[in-house]
Amino acid sequence: MFDLLQGWSSAPALVLASRIFGALLFASAAMAKLRHFEEFVGLVARYRLVPFSAARAAAILVVALETLTAASLLSGLLAHYGAMLAIALLTAFAVAMLVAWLRGERELDCGCFQSALRQHVSPALLIRNVLLIVLLLPALAAAPAFSAGHWIDGLGAGVALFILSQVLNELLAVQTRRQASAKGAL
């Protein structure tokens, strides 16, 4: 793993693309949760991973950590730790969704707020989180010096990855809506 990280250090545009992608992902997630904060608090409570009385504090913590992650990845300040936090958050979210899914909570919204449509916890969302983690791995590499060309390539690739991840979220949300409509038609 460390050899791979050292190899990525010699690909500054890849490291930058991963950091920009992660910053956009977590900034948009934090902003969406803030826009729908009361709903997010309710979702945290419905996951039943913290006592009901701690749901608001847990929701505040999630938004704060997502904001800190985005700021770290975007600014480059302690970006290595920002990348570790991003991967830890995505892992924790995947575990929370898995626990809910194993409990039979098939109608529970994932709480990502990354789509205009709701997404229910599912194996597809777990796979999505694994893919997001893979895309963030290069951000763990030591930050090399970025030239103007690296900035152009990294920014373009990071934004493109973010857009593709949003399209994937929309497709997963449409699938959830179709399944809900099919159940209602029965």
Steps between C-alpha positions, in 0.01 A plus 500: 500500500782739588672430165175590326475826697859586408417432135203735520730768641667506160159565336406841640195545274355172632554606861346840431204347312430270795518788747273725292252218448491431875466868586206543263337177619517587870423871457186421301397234752547735795309783330213269408478368856495855634219595257296204627641488851186403692435220252863388538466492880194278457694268270785473748244401765340243265834325450490419875878504534495769767240562771208709378605782732845512333373513140529878471854500638597215266352688203695813593817290530448342157450839332800646683723209399383519139573874496844447656575229244403725208703792636808286558490337157434827318752714688772236515545566872549159657355350181634156592288510817206638304526203265515259795193668651316480166571127475405446865170686451410306187585176679288598801210596273528165320501312831195697619315420177600134523377473859169662406463278193576185701235608753251504213481878459455484122303828481746711705654789308879487487525857633754603238283780359701473178193467281174685456341156529528279806728198507417206724777302667602216271799293395538738203567789738758294687677432171477871418674586826779251426547663158510845662765377743710368210476841330625665818802276551736716290426793733690307770825547308749764606420829332749563223561842352217588264582677174243697300452197275438278802240748624320503167504120467421436866220754514341371181526137606378572855196691379428231238516227768263699719252545214517129419438412865195727501367332185549161668307625803214616279489164323492316832224732623294437186537127559371547856204702374416235239508226761272704727258564212497130410414411861219754500357359178470151645 
